[in-house]
Each structure stands twice: as C-alpha cells, then as structure tokens.
Amino acid sequence: MSLVIVISVGAVLTIFVTIMMSYGLAAYGKSASDQRWNAAMAAAYAGIEEYQSRLANEPAYLRYGNPASAFSAGSVVQLPPDDNPAFGLGETGTWATIPGSNGDSEFRYEVDNSEYATTGNLRIRSTGRVGDATRTIVADLRQQGFIDFLYFTDLEMQDTNLSGAATSCERYHWLNPRPTSCSNIAFGNRDVLNGPVHSNDTIRACGTEFNGTVTTANPSTPRVLARTSAGAGCGSQGNPRFTLPGYPAFAPQLELPQTNTQMRREVRSDLPIDVPRPGCLYTGPTKITLHSNGEITVYSPWTRATRIAGQPATTGSAPSACGDISRITTGSGHRFTPPENNLIYVQNVPSVNTDPNFWRSDQRPAGLNCTGAGNNSVEGGGSVVGNGIGYPIRFEQLPRLQANSYQCRVGDVFVEGSMSGKITIAAENFIYITGNIAYRDSQEDILGLVGNNSIFVWNPVNSSGQALLSDVNRRIDAAMLSVERTIQVQNFYRGGDRGDLIVNGAMGQKFRGIVRQGTATVANGGYDKEYNYDPRLRYTAPPKFLSPVTTTYGINVWIETERAFNADGSAR
C-alpha cells in the first residue's frame, strides 16, 4: 500500500512538474514574442527619427523615395544617390539596421510628398522588423516655422523705416539694451493674445493677458519687461498676466529669410518636377477681392504674363486659370476661380527688357494715370502721385514717413473680402488689408499673406487727422508674415479709436508693428488687439507658405496602421 501511494504521489508530482514546465515554456515564448512585437514598434519609430535627421541635414531629401512603392503613388520621388537601404521593397529588398541592435532591429520607410508643395506636409510610413514581428506607423511631418505661433517677432521695436530711428537701433535688447529713442514698443493692458507667442527679442508688456505659451530667445531673465522692470515705461498699467505656469521661457531664435522673392519660383511653368502646379503672377499694383464662393476679382493693369519661364524670366504665358488677361488689366478687373491650393505672387514692374512683363520707364498701360482716386486727393484736393488703381483715396493724407506709399510701378497688393478656399497671396512690396477678411468656413478655408515689405491694416485719414473710413473694428482671418519689415496699422497715431483688431490665425514679422497709440483709455488712433491662434496651423499651412531659413520638421500626427510588410519583406 505504501508503494502504491508513493508511486501515485510521484506520478501526480511528475504531471504537475510537466504542466509547470509546459506553462513556463509557453510563457517564455509569449514573452519573447511580446518583446519582439514591442521592439518592432520601437524600430518603426526609429525609422521616422532617422528620416527626420536626414531632412535636417539635407532639406531637399524630401524628394527621395522609392517610386515603386504604392504608398508613394501621386508623389514625385526618386531613389537617392546614397543608396539608402530604408527604401527597400519586397522580399529581396533591403532594410536599414538600427545601430547597436546586432542586426536584430530593422526598418523601412516610404514617402508621400504629394501634399508638400501646398501644405508643407510630408507623410511617412515606417515599418519596423524584429525577428518574425513587423509593425507599421504612419506619421505626418510638418515644417516647424512662423505659423507655429500666434505672434512672432524678430525685433521688439518699430521698423526704423517708419520711426526714423537710427539703424544702429536694430539689435536685440537682451544683447545690448536699446535706448528709448529706438522706439521700443509694448503690449498694452487691453491687449489679449490667445495662443503661443515667441520673440527673438525681449518682450515688453504692460498689463497684457497672455493665454498661451510665451517664449523668447533672451537667454536670461527678465525675459519680459514689465511695469516693475526698468525701462518698460508702462506707468500705471500693471504687470502682464501669464495664464500658463512656467512662462515666459527660453526658446532658440527663429531666423527669417532675407526676402520672399523665392516664392516667385512657384509661378514658373518650366519646372514640371519641382513646380508641377504653378500659381499665378501679377505685376505692379494689384487689387484682389475675395468672394465667398471661392472666386476672386483681380485688377492688375501692368500685367502681361501670369506665368513665366526661366530665371531670370525670358518667356511668359497667360493661362485662363489665372484670369482673362484682357479683363484683368482693364475696367474693374476679372472675377474668376483661381487654382486651388496655390500661390498668387505680385511683383514689381520688371526693369529687365527680356522679361515678358517689362515696361519701359516712359511707358504705362493705356488709360492708366499714376494719381490718386479721381485725380483728387490730399492737402486741399490737389493732384498727387498715386498708383492709378484708386489709391490714395479722395482727400487721403499720406502717412508720415511713408513717402513710398502707393507707388505706381511696385508690387503692392490691396486685398479684402470673404475668403473661401486655400490660397497664399505674396507681394514683392507692401500688402494693404483694405477691409475685413473672413473665412466662409473656419474649418476648411485658409489664407496666407506674405509681404516682402510691410503688411498694413489700411486706415486712411485726411489732413485734419480724421478717419476716412466710417466702420469700426477689423477682422482678419489669415496667417500673415512680413519678411523684411512689419505688420502694423496705417496711421495708428491718428483717426481716433477704431475699435478692435481681431486676428484669427498667425502673425510673423521682423519688426514689431504699432496697432494703437494713446493712453490706457483714450486712443489717438488705431485698434485694440484681440489675437486668436488658428489651431489648424499646428498641422497644416497655407499653400506654399514661406519657411524659416533653418528648416526642422515635427511630427503632427502619428497612428499605427495595418502592417505594410511581412517579416520576409513581402508586401501585405
């Protein structure tokens, strides 16, 4: 009986041990499988990061990819000269190996750059492989730039061209403090900024409300000059208010390009690979009215060709997509539907006689007189020089220190209206916002305004300083950038209180622009600020919008998708 009991117990223990060993081996296999599964995801992430590093070192790398990839359909890509193994396809194709993984972790990626020309977005599909496990993620990469901020400024001082201050003032306050004679500007106590703010300079603010991140390139404190700081000049207006903890904070400088003229490349018809969908070019002072059905009205009397070829331009064309040239140049212009997701560039009248838009210095379009509206304008109704398309208006006094306003042969844009669609308007000279600009659909429509020189909120006054516009408040739905100068209200020092300037979008400028001048309660002229960031600009941009000199890319959205490849490299 004892022997039977011992054998029975032994059998039970043997079965128990066998079960435990089987469970342990199964758990080990499951654990190893889970480890490979998780490692494959990490390898896919490593692929995205490796591609970002290539872009940082060579911005033109976005042109490269494997044209045989189904994910790249609709893109213009080619294999790179350096034989990147991450562009491999199929069972015999290559994989890139993650350093330090002993060859166990690998990745491939595929590129979709079909939307880059319009929105600046790249889509990358990266697949990681570890053993028999593969996982795939798709990430949207977008250039990090000026539209990441509701408000961006290089120098927190007035444009020396407009203030009359010495050009020696053009320096960062944190590097070498500027005297008050350098026209330092402060936010006021009635100003509200609802969105991220960045300045390369030291910000000055008096009782301002900042509802978002606030960063400056000032490496030391104080990063914002307030009432209690020497030199702020805020009087009794009080300290600024920061609703987010930890701000203001430091962030690196964001460098502006020296000019926006490279955007003119986007209207060339001889670059089928780099510019597969050219925009529209207009010459000289140009009036653009936006309409809620997606159409625009363009009046541009100096224009001869709306697309060009060559650099410098030697030939041109006038396709119907950019309007009927015979109607654009006469009367009240032509109303038409512009190319969707594209760029309009307005240039100065060319001085090179081989350019298709060239005019001799003694020539002008038939019937065009370079005077103000009705040949009757400032200072007692005398005839003054103007641009021939209605500016200056009757009895308008030219703003002080702006003797170059309304010139007849420069690339100025005068724009207003109800916006529908996706478009960017760029000017080689000034942009004047002559009325409200409002999106018909705030979720679908998007507008970019890029001035090589200043962007002015038009605010004409007569010789007595009285406003010539009867409306109050101004709304601007747009992402705006002044490359060399500033964004400011015209005649901010005259015309009385004009109400609120409501900006829904983003603003970037080299110099700080003045919007209102007066006391805390009484305005000599201009608008109070109500600036609201358009959150869509975190992941998209107006078509062909200008980027910083140093381009970096951030991941806006990523999502795991169905695996693109099996472990043997074959497509799923």
Secondary structure, DSSP 8 states (H G I E B T S, - for coil): -HHHHHHHHHHHHHHHHHHHHHHHHHHHHHHHHHHHHHHHHHHHHHHHHHHHHHHHH-GGGGGBS-TT-GGGTTS--B--TT--GGG--STTS--EE-TTSTT-EEEEEEEE-TTHHHH-EEEEEEEEEETTEEEEEEEEEEEE-GGGSSEEEEESB--HHHH---GGG-S-TTTS---GGG-B--B-TT-EEES-EEESS-EEBSS-EE-S-EEES--SS-SEE-TTSTT---TTS---EE-STT-SEE-------S-SGGGGGGGBSS-TTT-SS--EEEESSEEEEE-TTS-EEEE-TT-S-SEEETTTT-EEE--GGG--HHHHTSTT-EEE---SSEEEEEE-----TTSTT---TT---TT--SBSGGG--HHHH---B--SSS-S-TT-B--TT-TTTT-SSS--EEEEEEE-SEEEEEESS-EEEEEEEEESSTTT-EEEEEESS-EEE---B-TTS-BS-----EEEEEEEEEEEEEEEETTTTSSEEEEEEEEEEEEEEEE----EEE-SS-EEEEEEEEEEE-GGGGT--STT----SS-EEEEEEEEEES-SB-TTS-B-
